[in-house]
Amino acid sequence: MDKNRQCGSIFRIKIFFLIVIMGIGSTKGCGQSRPYDLMLKTLYKNTVPIISVSALKEQMTSGIAPIILDTREANEYNVSHIPNARYVGYDFFNLSEIKDIPKPQPIIVYCSVGYRSERIGEKLQSAGYTNVKNLYGGIFEWSNQGYPMKDKKNNPTYIVHGYAKEWGIWLKGKVVYP
């Protein structure tokens, strides 16, 4: 991990724990994800336009679904992913794996909460993709809103990979950890 990425990660973890310590970290049972929104504001650079989970779900049900790219790692994707999402990964993301996608094609990127997908969205924009959006809140928000997910065998699931144990507080349902 390069020094800038490591420093950025340490800063985000400190902000994350500050939010939790202040007593606004838990979303369980409150019905609203306002603390989650505060946490996301500390993570996002706002370099990639966002799309809400409800707007994506509406596009999917209306038959005009964009290409959906899952930018998490394979073990996360295998536990659950948005239906019809294409795995592209994060640590080893390679633009050559999506060369079949036309540059103006609408693309939605997502990860656990939207941080990693924003970085991949930036790479797509730099490569000339002109219609890239980041899923606000990632698969955590998708799951918290009760939208369907699939596992590695394409079976319905309600389990989400929590990325790391401390991130599980942002999920309302069943969580697995690395």
C-alpha positions in Angstrom: 0.0 0.0 0.0 1.5 3.4 -1.0 2.1 6.0 1.7 -0.7 8.4 0.5 -3.3 5.6 0.5 -2.2 4.4 3.9 -2.4 7.9 5.4 -5.8 8.5 3.8 -7.0 5.2 5.3 -5.8 6.1 8.7 -7.6 9.4 8.6 -10.8 7.8 7.4 -10.6 5.2 10.2 -10.1 8.0 12.8 -13.1 9.9 11.5 -15.2 6.7 11.4 -14.4 6.0 15.1 -15.0 9.6 16.0 -18.5 9.3 14.6 -19.1 6.1 16.5 -17.7 7.5 19.8 -19.9 10.5 19.5 -22.8 8.1 19.8 -24.2 8.6 16.3 -22.7 5.6 14.7 -25.3 2.9 15.0 -28.2 2.7 12.5 -29.7 -0.4 13.9 -33.4 0.1 14.8 -33.5 3.8 14.0 -35.1 3.4 10.5 -33.0 6.2 9.1 -29.4 6.2 7.9 -28.5 9.8 8.8 -25.4 8.8 10.7 -24.5 6.7 7.7 -24.8 9.8 5.5 -22.4 11.7 7.9 -19.9 8.9 7.6 -20.1 8.9 3.8 -19.5 12.6 3.7 -16.1 11.9 5.4 -15.2 9.3 2.7 -16.4 10.7 -0.6 -14.4 13.2 -2.6 -17.4 13.9 -4.8 -15.4 13.3 -8.0 -17.9 10.9 -9.5 -21.7 11.7 -9.7 -23.8 9.6 -7.4 -27.0 7.7 -8.0 -29.3 6.6 -5.2 -30.2 3.0 -4.6 -33.9 3.7 -5.3 -33.0 5.4 -8.6 -30.9 2.4 -9.7 -33.6 0.0 -8.6 -36.1 2.0 -10.7 -33.9 1.9 -13.7 -33.4 -1.9 -13.3 -37.2 -2.5 -13.1 -38.0 -0.3 -16.0 -35.7 -2.2 -18.3 -33.1 0.5 -18.9 -30.6 -0.8 -16.4 -27.0 0.5 -16.9 -23.9 -1.7 -16.7 -23.3 -2.4 -13.0 -19.7 -2.9 -11.9 -18.9 -4.4 -8.5 -15.6 -3.0 -7.4 -15.1 -5.0 -4.3 -12.9 -8.0 -4.0 -13.9 -11.5 -5.1 -14.6 -12.8 -1.6 -17.0 -9.9 -1.0 -18.7 -10.3 -4.4 -19.1 -14.1 -3.8 -21.1 -13.5 -0.6 -23.6 -11.2 -2.2 -23.8 -8.7 -5.1 -26.5 -6.7 -6.9 -28.3 -8.8 -9.5 -26.5 -8.7 -12.9 -23.5 -6.9 -11.4 -20.2 -7.6 -13.2 -17.3 -8.2 -10.9 -14.2 -6.0 -11.7 -12.5 -5.8 -8.3 -10.5 -3.0 -6.7 -6.9 -3.9 -5.9 -6.3 -5.5 -9.3 -8.8 -3.6 -11.4 -7.8 -3.6 -15.0 -9.4 -1.4 -17.7 -8.7 -4.1 -20.3 -11.4 -6.2 -18.6 -14.1 -3.7 -19.5 -12.9 -2.9 -23.0 -16.2 -4.3 -24.4 -18.2 -1.5 -22.7 -18.7 1.5 -25.0 -17.4 4.8 -23.6 -20.9 6.5 -23.5 -22.6 3.5 -21.9 -24.2 4.3 -18.6 -22.2 2.6 -15.9 -22.9 2.3 -12.2 -20.0 1.4 -9.9 -20.4 0.2 -6.3 -18.5 -1.3 -3.4 -19.4 -1.7 0.3 -20.0 2.0 1.0 -18.9 3.9 -2.1 -15.3 4.8 -1.4 -13.5 2.2 -3.5 -16.1 2.5 -6.2 -15.5 6.2 -6.4 -11.8 5.5 -7.0 -12.6 3.1 -9.8 -15.1 5.6 -11.2 -12.3 8.2 -11.4 -10.2 5.7 -13.4 -13.1 5.1 -15.7 -13.6 8.8 -16.2 -9.9 9.2 -16.9 -10.1 6.5 -19.5 -12.9 8.3 -21.4 -16.1 6.8 -20.0 -18.5 9.6 -20.0 -21.6 8.3 -18.1 -20.2 6.9 -14.8 -22.1 7.1 -11.5 -21.2 5.9 -8.0 -24.0 4.1 -6.1 -24.5 6.2 -3.0 -23.9 4.1 0.1 -22.9 1.0 -1.9 -24.2 -2.5 -1.3 -24.6 -1.6 2.4 -27.3 0.9 1.5 -28.7 -1.4 -1.2 -29.1 -4.1 1.5 -30.4 -1.8 4.2 -33.2 -0.7 1.8 -34.2 -4.3 1.4 -33.3 -4.7 -2.3 -32.5 -8.1 -3.7 -29.0 -9.6 -3.8 -27.5 -12.7 -5.3 -24.7 -15.0 -4.1 -21.9 -16.6 -6.2 -24.3 -19.3 -7.4 -26.8 -16.6 -8.4 -29.2 -17.6 -5.6 -31.0 -15.0 -3.6 -29.3 -14.0 -0.3 -29.6 -11.5 2.5 -26.1 -11.7 3.8 -23.5 -9.0 3.1 -19.7 -9.2 3.5 -18.9 -6.6 6.1 -15.5 -5.7 4.6 -14.1 -5.5 8.1 -15.7 -6.0 11.5 -15.9 -2.3 12.4 -17.9 -1.6 9.2 -20.7 -4.0 10.2 -22.4 -1.4 12.3 -23.7 0.2 9.1 -25.6 -2.9 8.1 -29.1 -3.7 9.4 -29.1 -7.4 8.3 -26.9 -10.5 8.4 -23.2 -9.8 8.1 -20.2 -12.0 7.5 -16.6 -10.8 8.0 -13.3 -11.8 6.5 
